[in-house]
Amino acid sequence: MIYAMILLFIAGYIFIAMEHTVKVNKAGVALLIGTLLWVLYVYLAPDTVLIVSPDAFNHFVQTHPELQLHDFNTQVRHFVIDHQILESIGDIAEMLFFLLAAMTIVEFIDVHGGFTYITEKITTRKKRQLLWLIALITFFMSAILDNLTTTIVMIMLTRRIISETRERWLFGSIIVIAANSGGAWSPIGDVTTIMLWVKGNVTTAIIPQLFFPSLVSTVVPLLVAQFLLKGSVVEAEMSLSEERENAELLRHMQKNDRLGILVFGVSILILSPVFKAVTHLPPFIGLLLGVSLLWIYTEILYNRKNQLNENLKLRVSKVLGRIDFSTLMFFLGILLAVDALQSAGILQQASRFMAQHLPNVFAQGYTIGLLSAIVDNVPLVAAAIGMYPVLDPAAVSTMADPLFMQNFIEDGVFWHFLAYCAGVGGSILIIGSAAGVVFMGLEKVPFGWYLKRISLIALLGYTFGAGAYILQQAIF
């Protein structure tokens, strides 16, 4: 049964990686493997539960005296259904609520034209200067928002100011690299860092630790790519405003109204880590609080605009319909699948295998980063979280190898390096990150073009950034 679970997981991965070839949405595949793995695990659990989770199982039976009258298989089934699945759903719900709240805020800012305040400040048309400017804006914007949204905004910007398709591909590729690197050093910049932050593997201490390596991973590709450009861009004739579905709304809203929504929304995202540090509540509570305040603020704003047609008013309740729920379903399916593998003890076996063959945490992290270029980094990070529990610093001193195990405490070296590698490594291939996939779809970029022109410089940036982190740890 264990081999059946592993084969199902691998088969699901292949279908997810080949989404554009098989033309089956990855969310549906993820949900399929997530649910089927739990079905298989229910029948496998009697053979593994006393090996993988003996303490938790015994505690569950002791706290449910009515189960002591039943046979072992019945006890195990109740343990899986009433404890393991519920615990898994609780952890997953925390992640999904955070993503839902963040996506709502970002979408609300976007439909009201808030991001145009940033893009309108770009005036240079010299290719090299423009490349550096766009990359640096992307790098910092991604840390505040997320790499996916930032990529969409910046790709739309390049469409407005660059007419030549191949040049847009080059600019877009650097945007993907900068967005992934920028998201890696912020707790809210990438789904993987959000996962590590929500799970308690990292805190805001990740910012000073990963800022320089992430910057290196952006600057190195920039230094190479700039030599592929010369002169000034030929400005595109098309206008970004022609593509906005809400153009009529923007003409009726005052500039200060849109600026207020931008400042309000971005402030909520930026203050989310502060909320967690002060209240010790999960981050999604802070973001949901922010959504509620933004909701009330905009309701009052629209109620005062009697001259505006009600159908044009993009209230939060209307914006929720624009949220990409298939993305949330994808994460739900993947996290269900990973939790099933963890409950079955498969991830623990993988952890021991990796520890035996790659005893150095830097080698482990670097390898995970390379893998994230081939498969989605979300399940890779989820698997790593399942393989290595966050250790109590007090307990580390009593372990067989305390120096090595110190890497797995909260804000340990392994977790920081994993955040960097999983976030930045996805840039090596265009299908290795959500930002890359979106860029590929928006600009119709061939997989082979990116592989031939960009993958090597992305790999150089990833490797130099990893080296910068290792050097940073050795010095400080």
C-alpha distance (Angstrom), angle and dihedral (degrees) to the residues before:
residue distance angle dihedral
M1 . . .
I2 3.81 . .
Y3 3.80 90.4 .
A4 3.81 90.0 48.6
M5 3.81 89.8 54.8
I6 3.80 92.0 48.7
L7 3.82 93.0 47.7
L8 3.80 91.5 47.7
F9 3.80 90.6 50.7
I10 3.83 92.7 49.0
A11 3.81 92.1 46.3
G12 3.79 90.0 50.8
Y13 3.78 90.2 50.0
I14 3.78 91.8 53.0
F15 3.80 91.4 52.2
I16 3.82 90.9 48.0
A17 3.81 91.9 49.9
M18 3.82 90.5 48.2
E19 3.81 94.9 46.0
H20 3.80 93.7 128.1
T21 3.81 92.1 48.2
V22 3.81 100.3 45.6
K23 3.83 91.0 35.2
V24 3.81 93.4 -138.1
N25 3.80 116.3 132.4
K26 3.79 110.7 -111.1
A27 3.81 91.7 -136.2
G28 3.79 91.2 64.9
V29 3.80 91.7 48.0
A30 3.81 91.9 47.6
L31 3.80 92.4 51.2
L32 3.80 90.1 47.6
I33 3.80 95.2 53.4
G34 3.82 91.8 39.7
T35 3.79 94.0 56.0
L36 3.82 96.5 37.6
L37 3.80 91.7 51.5
W38 3.80 90.1 57.0
V39 3.82 89.6 48.7
L40 3.81 89.8 53.6
Y41 3.79 91.9 44.4
V42 3.82 93.1 55.3
Y43 3.81 88.3 63.2
L44 3.81 93.2 40.9
A45 3.81 97.1 47.3
P46 3.85 98.1 84.7
D47 3.81 88.6 61.7
T48 3.81 96.9 47.0
V49 3.80 111.4 25.7
L50 3.82 95.7 86.5
I51 3.80 89.6 49.7
V52 3.80 99.5 43.0
S53 3.83 103.9 30.4
P54 3.82 109.3 13.2
D55 3.81 96.7 144.6
A56 3.80 94.9 46.4
F57 3.81 91.9 46.5
N58 3.81 94.5 48.7
H59 3.81 91.2 47.2
F60 3.81 90.4 50.0
V61 3.80 92.7 51.8
Q62 3.81 92.4 46.0
T63 3.80 92.1 51.6
H64 3.82 91.2 48.5
P65 3.83 103.9 54.0
E66 3.80 92.7 176.2
L67 3.82 88.9 68.6
Q68 3.80 92.8 60.1
L69 3.81 88.0 76.1
H70 3.81 91.4 59.8
D71 3.78 131.2 77.1
F72 3.80 122.8 -95.2
N73 3.81 96.2 -100.0
T74 3.81 91.5 54.1
Q75 3.80 90.5 49.3
V76 3.79 90.7 51.8
R77 3.79 92.7 48.1
H78 3.82 90.9 53.2
F79 3.81 89.9 46.3
V80 3.80 90.7 55.0
I81 3.81 95.5 43.5
D82 3.81 101.3 37.1
H83 3.79 99.4 34.7
Q84 3.80 117.9 16.0
I85 3.80 98.7 40.6
L86 3.81 93.0 42.9
E87 3.80 91.0 49.0
S88 3.79 89.9 49.1
I89 3.81 93.3 48.8
G90 3.82 90.6 49.0
D91 3.81 92.2 55.5
I92 3.80 92.6 43.7
A93 3.81 93.2 48.1
E94 3.80 89.7 55.0
M95 3.80 89.2 57.0
L96 3.81 95.7 43.3
F97 3.81 94.0 49.3
F98 3.80 89.7 51.2
L99 3.80 92.1 50.7
L100 3.81 92.4 44.8
A101 3.80 92.0 52.1
A102 3.81 93.4 45.0
M103 3.81 92.9 47.1
T104 3.81 90.4 49.1
I105 3.81 92.8 53.0
V106 3.81 94.0 45.8
E107 3.80 93.3 46.1
F108 3.80 90.8 48.5
I109 3.80 91.7 52.8
D110 3.80 90.9 46.4
V111 3.82 98.0 50.8
H112 3.79 89.7 51.3
G113 3.81 92.3 54.2
G114 3.79 95.0 -112.1
F115 3.79 95.2 142.1
T116 3.80 92.4 57.8
Y117 3.80 88.2 76.9
I118 3.79 87.3 69.6
T119 3.79 99.3 40.7
E120 3.81 94.6 46.9
K121 3.81 90.8 62.6
I122 3.81 92.0 68.7
T123 3.81 108.8 96.7
T124 3.83 107.0 151.5
R125 3.81 118.5 101.9
K126 3.82 99.1 -174.0
K127 3.77 104.6 118.2
R128 3.80 99.4 -135.1
Q129 3.80 94.6 43.9
L130 3.78 90.0 45.8
L131 3.80 91.6 50.6
W132 3.81 92.6 52.5
L133 3.79 92.9 43.8
I134 3.79 94.7 49.3
A135 3.82 91.8 45.1
L136 3.80 94.0 51.1
I137 3.81 93.0 45.2
T138 3.80 88.3 50.2
F139 3.82 92.0 47.5
F140 3.80 94.4 55.2
M141 3.81 96.9 34.4
S142 3.80 90.4 53.9
A143 3.80 91.0 55.4
I144 3.80 91.1 55.4
L145 3.78 99.0 39.3
D146 3.80 118.4 14.4
N147 3.78 134.6 -78.3
L148 3.80 95.3 -110.6
T149 3.81 96.7 53.5
T150 3.79 91.7 40.4
T151 3.80 91.0 53.1
I152 3.79 92.1 51.7
V153 3.81 92.5 49.2
M154 3.81 94.3 47.1
I155 3.81 94.3 44.4
M156 3.80 88.6 54.1
L157 3.79 88.1 50.2
T158 3.81 93.0 54.0
R159 3.80 89.7 49.4
R160 3.78 87.8 58.3
I161 3.80 97.2 51.3
I162 3.84 105.9 26.3
S163 3.80 121.5 61.7
E164 3.84 101.3 177.3
T165 3.81 110.7 90.3
R166 3.82 99.2 -148.0
E167 3.81 91.4 49.0
R168 3.80 89.5 51.4
W169 3.80 88.4 51.9
L170 3.80 90.4 54.6
F171 3.79 92.8 46.4
G172 3.80 90.3 45.6
S173 3.80 91.8 51.2
I174 3.80 91.0 54.0
I175 3.81 88.5 47.3
V176 3.82 89.4 56.0
I177 3.82 91.5 49.6
A178 3.81 93.0 46.4
A179 3.82 92.8 45.2
N180 3.80 93.2 51.3
S181 3.81 92.4 44.8
G182 3.79 92.5 45.6
G183 3.77 91.8 50.1
A184 3.81 92.6 51.6
W185 3.82 97.2 67.7
S186 3.81 96.7 48.5
P187 3.84 126.9 72.7
I188 3.82 89.1 -135.7
G189 3.81 100.5 34.3
D190 3.80 100.1 87.9
V191 3.78 136.6 21.9
T192 3.81 90.6 -118.1
T193 3.80 93.6 53.1
I194 3.80 88.6 46.4
M195 3.81 88.6 53.5
L196 3.80 92.5 49.8
W197 3.80 91.5 45.7
V198 3.81 96.0 46.8
K199 3.81 91.1 46.8
G200 3.82 91.2 52.2
N201 3.80 96.2 -114.5
V202 3.81 92.9 120.6
T203 3.80 137.6 17.5
T204 3.80 133.5 -164.3
A205 3.82 85.8 -69.4
I206 3.81 84.7 86.5
I207 3.82 89.8 77.2
P208 3.83 99.9 71.1
Q209 3.81 91.4 35.4
L210 3.81 97.1 54.7
F211 3.80 103.9 27.1
F212 3.81 96.2 88.4
P213 3.85 97.2 42.4
S214 3.81 89.9 47.4
L215 3.80 90.9 49.2
V216 3.82 90.2 50.4
S217 3.81 90.4 51.6
T218 3.82 88.0 56.3
V219 3.80 99.7 40.5
V220 3.83 96.3 50.3
P221 3.85 94.4 58.3
L222 3.81 88.5 42.9
L223 3.80 91.7 55.3
V224 3.80 89.9 53.5
A225 3.81 98.0 40.0
Q226 3.81 94.9 50.5
F227 3.81 90.1 68.1
L228 3.80 88.9 61.2
L229 3.81 89.8 63.8
K230 3.79 134.6 64.3
G231 3.79 136.8 164.3
S232 3.80 126.3 10.8
V233 3.78 130.6 -45.5
V234 3.79 122.8 -106.8
E235 3.78 103.0 -119.4
A236 3.77 116.6 -122.9
E237 3.79 118.2 -116.2
M238 3.77 95.1 -144.0
S239 3.77 118.6 93.2
L240 3.77 124.0 -134.5
S241 3.80 89.0 -138.3
E242 3.81 89.6 64.5
E243 3.78 88.8 65.6
R244 3.80 97.2 49.5
E245 3.77 112.5 105.0
N246 3.78 89.2 -160.5
A247 3.83 96.3 51.6
E248 3.81 92.9 122.6
L249 3.78 91.7 52.5
L250 3.80 91.6 51.6
R251 3.80 90.3 54.4
H252 3.81 90.5 56.7
M253 3.80 97.7 45.0
Q254 3.77 121.8 82.1
K255 3.79 118.5 -116.7
N256 3.81 90.9 -118.6
D257 3.82 90.7 54.8
R258 3.79 92.2 56.4
L259 3.79 92.0 42.8
G260 3.80 89.5 51.3
I261 3.81 91.3 53.6
L262 3.82 90.4 48.8
V263 3.81 93.7 50.2
F264 3.81 92.7 42.7
G265 3.81 94.1 49.2
V266 3.80 97.2 43.5
S267 3.82 90.4 46.4
I268 3.80 89.7 56.1
L269 3.80 91.2 52.7
I270 3.80 94.0 45.4
L271 3.82 93.9 47.2
S272 3.81 93.6 49.4
P273 3.84 93.7 92.1
V274 3.81 89.5 46.4
F275 3.81 90.4 53.1
K276 3.81 91.1 53.2
A277 3.80 92.7 47.5
V278 3.82 93.3 49.7
T279 3.81 101.6 40.1
H280 3.85 100.0 25.4
L281 3.80 86.8 -138.4
P282 3.83 120.3 135.3
P283 3.82 112.9 -82.5
F284 3.80 93.3 -117.0
I285 3.82 89.4 66.7
G286 3.80 89.6 58.9
L287 3.79 93.1 48.3
L288 3.80 93.1 46.6
L289 3.80 87.9 50.9
G290 3.79 87.7 52.3
V291 3.82 92.1 48.7
S292 3.80 90.2 52.1
L293 3.82 92.0 50.8
L294 3.81 91.8 46.4
W295 3.80 89.4 47.9
I296 3.82 93.0 52.8
Y297 3.81 92.3 43.5
T298 3.81 93.4 53.4
E299 3.81 93.2 43.2
I300 3.81 88.7 57.7
L301 3.82 89.9 44.3
Y302 3.81 93.9 52.9
N303 3.81 94.0 42.2
R304 3.79 87.7 62.2
K305 3.82 92.6 52.9
N306 3.79 99.6 78.2
Q307 3.81 92.2 157.4
L308 3.82 91.9 62.4
N309 3.79 117.9 90.4
E310 3.81 110.2 -111.6
N311 3.81 91.1 -130.2
L312 3.81 89.4 61.5
K313 3.79 95.0 52.1
L314 3.80 108.3 104.5
R315 3.78 98.7 -154.0
V316 3.81 118.8 177.5
S317 3.81 90.2 -103.7
K318 3.81 88.4 59.2
V319 3.80 95.0 42.9
L320 3.81 90.2 55.3
G321 3.80 86.9 69.7
R322 3.81 88.9 63.2
I323 3.81 94.3 57.1
D324 3.80 113.9 113.8
F325 3.80 99.1 -122.0
S326 3.80 91.6 175.1
T327 3.82 86.3 71.4
L328 3.80 90.0 55.7
M329 3.81 90.6 47.6
F330 3.80 89.6 51.5
F331 3.79 91.7 55.0
L332 3.80 90.6 45.0
G333 3.79 91.6 54.2
I334 3.80 94.9 44.4
L335 3.79 94.2 47.5
L336 3.81 91.3 46.7
A337 3.80 88.8 52.5
V338 3.80 93.7 48.5
D339 3.81 92.2 47.3
A340 3.80 90.1 51.7
L341 3.81 90.3 52.4
Q342 3.78 89.9 47.5
S343 3.81 93.1 49.7
A344 3.80 89.5 50.4
G345 3.81 91.1 53.3
I346 3.80 93.8 -117.2
L347 3.80 94.1 122.5
Q348 3.79 91.3 50.0
Q349 3.80 89.0 55.2
A350 3.81 89.8 49.1
S351 3.80 88.9 50.0
R352 3.79 92.0 54.1
F353 3.81 91.1 47.0
M354 3.81 91.9 51.5
A355 3.80 92.2 45.0
Q356 3.81 90.7 52.8
H357 3.80 96.1 47.0
L358 3.83 99.5 30.7
P359 3.81 105.0 30.1
N360 3.82 91.7 164.0
V361 3.83 113.2 87.1
F362 3.79 90.6 -146.5
A363 3.80 91.3 56.2
Q364 3.80 89.7 48.2
G365 3.80 93.4 49.8
Y366 3.80 93.9 44.5
T367 3.81 90.7 50.9
I368 3.80 91.7 49.7
G369 3.81 88.2 51.9
L370 3.80 91.8 53.6
L371 3.79 90.0 48.8
S372 3.81 90.1 51.0
A373 3.81 88.0 64.7
I374 3.80 88.8 62.5
V375 3.79 102.7 35.8
D376 3.79 132.5 25.6
N377 3.80 112.9 -73.6
V378 3.82 93.6 -141.2
P379 3.82 96.1 74.0
L380 3.81 91.1 39.3
V381 3.79 91.6 57.4
A382 3.79 91.4 40.6
A383 3.80 88.6 52.9
A384 3.82 91.6 49.2
I385 3.80 90.4 50.4
G386 3.79 88.5 51.5
M387 3.81 93.1 46.6
Y388 3.79 96.7 49.7
P389 3.81 118.9 38.5
V390 3.81 118.2 -153.4
L391 3.80 105.8 -97.8
D392 3.78 128.5 -139.2
P393 3.84 109.0 -117.2
A394 3.81 89.8 -136.4
A395 3.80 91.7 54.9
V396 3.80 93.8 47.8
S397 3.81 92.7 71.2
T398 3.81 90.3 60.7
M399 3.81 94.9 52.8
A400 3.79 127.2 100.6
D401 3.82 94.9 -109.4
P402 3.83 106.2 23.6
L403 3.81 94.3 168.8
F404 3.80 92.1 58.1
M405 3.81 95.5 39.1
Q406 3.82 89.8 52.7
N407 3.79 86.1 77.3
F408 3.82 90.8 69.5
I409 3.81 101.3 55.6
E410 3.81 119.8 104.9
D411 3.82 107.3 -62.7
G412 3.79 88.8 8.9
V413 3.79 121.1 160.4
F414 3.80 92.9 -103.3
W415 3.81 94.2 56.3
H416 3.80 94.1 47.2
F417 3.79 92.6 46.6
L418 3.81 90.5 45.8
A419 3.82 90.3 53.5
Y420 3.80 89.9 52.4
C421 3.80 96.9 44.0
A422 3.80 97.5 43.9
G423 3.80 92.0 46.7
V424 3.81 99.9 43.0
G425 3.81 99.3 32.5
G426 3.80 91.0 66.1
S427 3.81 89.4 70.6
I428 3.81 92.6 69.5
L429 3.81 91.8 80.6
I430 3.79 124.8 29.5
I431 3.81 91.3 -126.2
G432 3.80 92.1 49.1
S433 3.80 96.3 88.8
A434 3.78 140.1 30.0
A435 3.80 88.7 -117.2
G436 3.80 90.8 54.8
V437 3.79 93.6 48.0
V438 3.81 91.2 50.5
F439 3.81 91.0 48.5
M440 3.80 89.7 48.9
G441 3.80 90.8 52.6
L442 3.81 98.2 43.0
E443 3.81 96.6 47.3
K444 3.83 99.2 27.9
V445 3.81 91.0 -124.1
P446 3.83 114.1 -178.9
F447 3.80 115.6 -123.5
G448 3.81 90.1 -130.7
W449 3.82 93.8 53.4
Y450 3.80 91.9 55.3
L451 3.80 91.8 44.1
K452 3.81 92.2 51.7
R453 3.81 99.7 40.1
I454 3.80 107.7 27.2
S455 3.81 112.8 20.1
L456 3.81 95.2 77.7
I457 3.80 95.4 50.1
A458 3.81 89.9 44.6
L459 3.82 88.7 52.2
L460 3.81 89.8 49.8
G461 3.78 91.0 51.8
Y462 3.81 91.6 47.1
T463 3.81 92.4 49.4
F464 3.81 95.5 45.0
G465 3.80 90.4 48.1
A466 3.80 91.2 50.1
G467 3.79 89.0 49.7
A468 3.80 89.9 49.9
Y469 3.81 90.4 54.6
I470 3.81 93.0 48.5
L471 3.82 90.6 47.8
Q472 3.79 90.0 47.6
Q473 3.81 90.5 54.2
A474 3.80 91.6 48.0
I475 3.80 92.9 51.9
F476 3.79 101.0 38.8
